[in-house]
Amino acid sequence: MFGEPIIHIIVSRATPEQIHDMSSFYGTVIKVAVDIEKRVLAGGGEMHADCEAALLQIGSRNDDIWGANWTPSEQKIEYEALLNIRARQNNRTMFLQDPARRERVRQIVTELLGGIEP
Protein backbone atom coordinates (compact mmCIF):
# COMPACT_ATOMS: atom_id res chain seq x y z
CA MET A 1 0.00 0.00 0.00
CA PHE A 2 1.50 3.21 -1.15
CA GLY A 3 -0.81 6.20 -0.80
CA GLU A 4 -4.36 7.20 -0.10
CA PRO A 5 -6.99 5.47 -2.21
CA ILE A 6 -8.32 7.75 -4.95
CA ILE A 7 -11.57 6.68 -6.57
CA HIS A 8 -12.51 7.83 -10.05
CA ILE A 9 -15.80 7.20 -11.76
CA ILE A 10 -14.97 6.40 -15.37
CA VAL A 11 -17.64 6.92 -18.02
CA SER A 12 -15.34 7.34 -21.03
CA ARG A 13 -11.79 6.27 -21.74
CA ALA A 14 -9.57 6.85 -18.69
CA THR A 15 -6.52 9.07 -18.84
CA PRO A 16 -3.05 7.92 -17.77
CA GLU A 17 -3.39 10.31 -14.81
CA GLN A 18 -6.63 8.61 -13.70
CA ILE A 19 -4.97 5.19 -14.02
CA HIS A 20 -2.06 6.50 -11.92
CA ASP A 21 -4.44 7.87 -9.27
CA MET A 22 -6.49 4.67 -9.11
CA SER A 23 -3.39 2.50 -8.76
CA SER A 24 -1.83 4.71 -6.09
CA PHE A 25 -3.06 2.62 -3.14
CA TYR A 26 -2.00 -0.88 -4.23
CA GLY A 27 0.67 0.07 -6.75
CA THR A 28 0.03 -2.50 -9.44
CA VAL A 29 -3.64 -3.45 -9.10
CA ILE A 30 -6.78 -1.34 -9.33
CA LYS A 31 -9.90 -2.51 -7.52
CA VAL A 32 -12.93 -1.76 -9.69
CA ALA A 33 -16.69 -2.03 -9.46
CA VAL A 34 -18.48 -2.13 -12.80
CA ASP A 35 -22.09 -1.21 -13.51
CA ILE A 36 -22.81 -3.58 -16.38
CA GLU A 37 -26.05 -1.81 -17.33
CA LYS A 38 -24.81 1.80 -17.37
CA ARG A 39 -21.38 0.75 -18.75
CA VAL A 40 -19.52 2.78 -16.13
CA LEU A 41 -16.94 1.81 -13.55
CA ALA A 42 -15.47 3.15 -10.35
CA GLY A 43 -11.88 2.29 -9.57
CA GLY A 44 -9.19 2.94 -7.04
CA GLY A 45 -10.74 2.15 -3.68
CA GLU A 46 -9.12 0.29 -0.86
CA MET A 47 -11.94 -2.25 -1.19
CA HIS A 48 -14.33 -3.09 -4.01
CA ALA A 49 -17.12 -1.94 -1.69
CA ASP A 50 -15.67 1.61 -1.76
CA CYS A 51 -16.02 1.63 -5.53
CA GLU A 52 -19.49 0.10 -5.31
CA ALA A 53 -20.53 2.88 -2.91
CA ALA A 54 -19.32 5.51 -5.40
CA LEU A 55 -21.48 3.96 -8.13
CA LEU A 56 -24.49 3.75 -5.84
CA GLN A 57 -24.12 7.47 -5.15
CA ILE A 58 -24.54 8.23 -8.85
CA GLY A 59 -27.66 6.08 -9.17
CA SER A 60 -26.39 2.62 -10.05
CA ARG A 61 -28.40 -0.35 -8.83
CA ASN A 62 -26.69 -2.85 -6.55
CA ASP A 63 -27.78 -5.79 -8.73
CA ASP A 64 -25.94 -4.29 -11.72
CA ILE A 65 -22.56 -3.81 -9.98
CA TRP A 66 -19.84 -6.46 -10.08
CA GLY A 67 -16.29 -6.33 -8.72
CA ALA A 68 -12.97 -7.13 -10.34
CA ASN A 69 -9.27 -6.31 -10.19
CA TRP A 70 -7.43 -4.68 -13.10
CA THR A 71 -3.67 -4.94 -13.50
CA PRO A 72 -2.68 -2.22 -16.00
CA SER A 73 0.87 -3.49 -16.62
CA GLU A 74 -0.43 -6.93 -17.65
CA GLN A 75 -3.79 -5.76 -19.07
CA LYS A 76 -5.33 -8.48 -16.89
CA ILE A 77 -8.71 -8.78 -15.20
CA GLU A 78 -9.43 -10.97 -12.18
CA TYR A 79 -13.11 -11.48 -11.47
CA GLU A 80 -12.95 -11.90 -7.70
CA ALA A 81 -14.45 -9.54 -5.15
CA LEU A 82 -16.33 -9.95 -1.91
CA LEU A 83 -19.19 -7.89 -3.32
CA ASN A 84 -19.74 -10.58 -5.97
CA ILE A 85 -21.23 -12.95 -3.39
CA ARG A 86 -24.93 -12.67 -4.21
CA ALA A 87 -27.04 -15.71 -3.47
CA ARG A 88 -30.21 -14.23 -4.97
CA GLN A 89 -28.34 -13.76 -8.27
CA ASN A 90 -26.90 -17.28 -8.11
CA ASN A 91 -23.34 -16.12 -7.46
CA ARG A 92 -22.34 -17.87 -4.27
CA THR A 93 -18.59 -17.20 -4.35
CA MET A 94 -16.30 -14.20 -4.70
CA PHE A 95 -15.59 -15.27 -8.30
CA LEU A 96 -18.04 -13.88 -10.87
CA GLN A 97 -19.44 -17.18 -12.10
CA ASP A 98 -21.80 -16.15 -14.91
CA PRO A 99 -19.84 -16.12 -18.19
CA ALA A 100 -22.16 -13.51 -19.72
CA ARG A 101 -21.64 -11.12 -16.80
CA ARG A 102 -17.88 -11.75 -16.88
CA GLU A 103 -17.85 -10.89 -20.58
CA ARG A 104 -19.75 -7.65 -19.95
CA VAL A 105 -17.30 -6.69 -17.20
CA ARG A 106 -14.40 -7.56 -19.51
CA GLN A 107 -15.78 -5.44 -22.34
CA ILE A 108 -16.37 -2.41 -20.12
CA VAL A 109 -13.03 -2.61 -18.30
CA THR A 110 -11.14 -3.11 -21.58
CA GLU A 111 -12.98 -0.26 -23.26
CA LEU A 112 -12.46 2.19 -20.39
CA LEU A 113 -9.06 1.14 -19.02
CA GLY A 114 -7.39 -1.11 -21.60
CA GLY A 115 -4.05 -0.16 -23.06
CA ILE A 116 -3.42 2.62 -20.55
CA GLU A 117 -0.64 2.44 -17.97
CA PRO A 118 0.05 4.88 -15.14
C-alpha positions, -999 to 999 in steps of 0.1 A, spaced: 0 0 0 15 32 -12 -8 62 -8 -44 72 -1 -70 55 -22 -83 78 -49 -116 67 -66 -125 78 -100 -158 72 -118 -150 64 -154 -176 69 -180 -153 73 -210 -118 63 -217 -96 69 -187 -65 91 -188 -30 79 -178 -34 103 -148 -66 86 -137 -50 52 -140 -21 65 -119 -44 79 -93 -65 47 -91 -34 25 -88 -18 47 -61 -31 26 -31 -20 -9 -42 7 1 -67 0 -25 -94 -36 -34 -91 -68 -13 -93 -99 -25 -75 -129 -18 -97 -167 -20 -95 -185 -21 -128 -221 -12 -135 -228 -36 -164 -260 -18 -173 -248 18 -174 -214 7 -188 -195 28 -161 -169 18 -135 -155 32 -103 -119 23 -96 -92 29 -70 -107 22 -37 -91 3 -9 -119 -22 -12 -143 -31 -40 -171 -19 -17 -157 16 -18 -160 16 -55 -195 1 -53 -205 29 -29 -193 55 -54 -215 40 -81 -245 37 -58 -241 75 -51 -245 82 -88 -277 61 -92 -264 26 -100 -284 -3 -88 -267 -28 -66 -278 -58 -87 -259 -43 -117 -226 -38 -100 -198 -65 -101 -163 -63 -87 -130 -71 -103 -93 -63 -102 -74 -47 -131 -37 -49 -135 -27 -22 -160 9 -35 -166 -4 -69 -177 -38 -58 -191 -53 -85 -169 -87 -88 -152 -94 -110 -122 -131 -115 -115 -129 -119 -77 -145 -95 -51 -163 -100 -19 -192 -79 -33 -197 -106 -60 -212 -129 -34 -249 -127 -42 -270 -157 -35 -302 -142 -50 -283 -138 -83 -269 -173 -81 -233 -161 -75 -223 -179 -43 -186 -172 -44 -163 -142 -47 -156 -153 -83 -180 -139 -109 -194 -172 -121 -218 -162 -149 -198 -161 -182 -222 -135 -197 -216 -111 -168 -179 -118 -169 -179 -109 -206 -197 -77 -200 -173 -67 -172 -144 -76 -195 -158 -54 -223 -164 -24 -201 -130 -26 -183 -111 -31 -216 -130 -3 -233 -125 22 -204 -91 11 -190 -74 -11 -216 -41 -2 -231 -34 26 -205 -6 24 -180 1 49 -151 
